[in-house]
Amino acid sequence: MQKNISNHTIAGKKYKGSDLQRELLIVRLISQDGREIK
């Protein structure tokens, strides 16, 4: 996964700063739970 804090796209959405950090935490939790991110 590329790290670009200023402009990062996840699932077709753009996040900046804290929104990105929060989304990455959610992605990590779901990944650990064994589900696929689409």
Order of alpha helices (4+ residues) and beta strands (2+ residues): beta-beta-alpha
